[in-house]
């Protein structure tokens, strides 16, 4: 596709890159097969820290046409294991915004690792990905737990599952903050280190019902927080805040 394919339309609604659509479809297929959305990391007891483990994005590979990559990963080892690093160098287009030039990690110790521009939503607050799924600040993704759509009490069409990050990118194979992030400080969208697109005034997102939508950087922070949790009990009209 040409760059023009991803430009804003005449009415101001962004046209989403095919990568985000493919990722949304892959997530839906995985959830339908397993009955749950995957845990934020591949839980291995001898690696207590999320940043040691392989990321949940690796579980999407077979649904994105990358069964070969999936089969090369040692899910029982740290993501930095010598067997996993060659896989981690492989760019997966479905994890990238085609208009963002940075596609690989720059600098030591892992020069050249392939990045992701999209992350799983971890909830509200720094500790949110470590919370139980019934906590009001928990998001869809927790480092150590799986989430079923039936756990999303606030409504699948109102709850963010994945969101674009603006400029601080991590390797797609790495667990922890590289691939699952929670809201931390306002403004949440459009600032350095936050969510958002470097070429649009907002963030591209996948909601729990599989819909792909655009959220303006000017969204009310409280409404955005409500979208980030699965059990917060808030109510709002999504159509007022998100463009499909």
N, C-alpha and C positions, 0 to 999 in steps of 0.2 A: 504494500500500500504506500501511497505517496504521503508526504508530510501534510498535504492539504486535506487528506482524509481525516486527520485528527484535529483540524482547526475547529474553532467555534462556529456554529451554524448562524444563520442570519438572525434567529430569534435569541441567540445567546446561550443556547444549551450545548454543552460539550458533547462531541461524539466520542464514545469510549473506544480505546484501542482494543483490538481483538484479543490481546493478551489477557485483559481483565475478564472478558467474556469466557475465555477458555478456562481460566482459573475458577470462575464461578461454576461452570458446568462440571468441572472435575470435582469440586467440593460437594456438589449435589450428588454426584454418582457415588462418591465414597460414603457419604452420609446414608444414602439409600441402601448401600450394601452392608455397612457395618451397624447401622441403627444409631450411630452417634457421630458427632463431629470429633475429630481426633484430639487427644491431649496436646498441649503446646510443645511438648518434647517427648521423645521416646524415653520413657521412664526406665532407668536402669539403677537399681538400688545402690550399687557401689559408686555411682556418680551422683552425689546428693545435689550438686549445683546445676541449675538449668543450663548455664552457659557451657557446661561440659558435654552436654548431650546433643544428639542429632535432632534437628528441628522437625516439627510436624510437616513442613512443606515437602520433606522427602517422601512422605506417605502419599502425596498427590501424584508422584512421578508416573506410576502406571496408567493413570487416568488422563495423562497429558501426552501419551505416546512415548514415554521414556522408561519402559520396563527394563531396558538394558542398564540404565543408570541405577535404577532402584536395586537391581540384583547385585550390583557391585558394592553397595554400601554395607558396612558392618554395623548394624543397628545396636549391637551389644557393646560397642566400643565408643570412646569419645569421638566427637566429630573431627578432632585433630589427629586421630589415628592415621598412621602412614598409608593405610589402605583406603581411607576416606578422602584424603586430600586430592588425589587425582580426579575423583568424582566432583569434588567441590570447585574445581577449576572450570567445570563445564557450565556454560551459560544456558539457562533455561528461559527462553523468550517469554513464556507465560508469566514469569515472575517480574517482568520488566515493563516499564512504560517506554515505548519506542522513541519518544521525544526527549528522554533524559539521557544525556551522553555518558554519564558514569555508570559503567556496567561491571567494573572489576575493582576489587580492593586495591588501594594504592599504599605502598609502603610496607615495612616489616610488621609482624613476622610472617605474614601470609600474602605476600605480593601476588596479585593476579586472581585471587579467589572471586568467583562469580557472585554477584550481589542479588538482592531482591529489593524492589521498590514498594512492595506491598507487605503488610504485616497483619497477623491476627489481632483482633481487638481483645485486650486484657481486662478492660473495665475502667474504674475511676480510682485514681490514686496509685502511688508507686508500688504498694504491696498487693494491688488487686489481683495479679496473676497467681498469687499464692493463696487466695481466699477460697473457701468452700463455695460451691455453685449456688447455694441458697442465700449467700450474703448479698445485701442490697447493692454493694459496690462491685460485685463480681461481673466480669464480662464473659463472653462465650468461651474464650480460651484461658485455661489455667495451665500452668506448667506441668502439674501432676495429675490432672483430672480430665476425663472426657465429658462432653456435654451433649445431651440429646435435645432435639428440637422441642420436646415436651417440657424440658427444663427452662425454656425461654418464656417465662411467665408474662413478660411485657409485650409479647407478640413478635413473631418472626419478621414481619414486614416493617417493624419499628426498631429493630436491633441490628447494629453494625456487626458484621462478622469479620470483614477485612477492610483495611483502609490504606490509602497511599501515604507514604512518609515523604517529607519535603526534600530533605538534603542529607540526613545522617543515615546512611545505608549500611546494612550488615550482610554477611554471607548467607545465602539461602539455606545452607546446610547447618548453620549454627543455631542451637537452642538459646532460649533466654530473650533478651531485649532485641536481638537482631531480627527476630521473626514474630515476637508477640510483644505488644506495647500497650500500656494503659495511658489514660490522660494524666498529665502531671501538673502543668501550670498554664494559666490563661495568658494570652489567647491560644487556644488549642490548635487552630488551623492557620497556616500561612506564615509562621515565624520559624526562624532557624531552630532546628532540633525538634520541630513539631510535626504535625500531620499536614498534608497538602501537596500540591503540585507546583513545581517550579515554573510552569508555563500556563497555569490557570489560577484564578483567584478563589481557590477552594480545593477540595479533596475528592478524589474518585473513591468510591466505596462499593463493597458488596454487602448486602443485607442478608439476614439469616434465611429469608425466603428465596434467595438466589438472585434477587433483583440487583441491577447495577445502577447506582445513582451518584449524583454530584451534589456535594454539600458546599455551600458558600462559606468563605472565611468569616463572613459577617453573621453567621448563625448565633443565636443566643447561647451562651456557654451552658446554661442550665438545660436547654433542650438537647444540646450535643451530649452532655453527660448522661441524660436520660436514654439516648440512643446507644450509649456505650455499655449499658448494664442489661442483664437478663432478668433481674428480679427486683428492680427498683420501685415498681409500683406506679410509675408516672404514666400519664396519658397525654397525648398530643396528636395533632393531625400532620402526618409526615408530608403530605402533599404541599403544605405551606413552606416547607424547608428544604426539600430535596427535589432535584430535577432528574427524571428518568431518561 
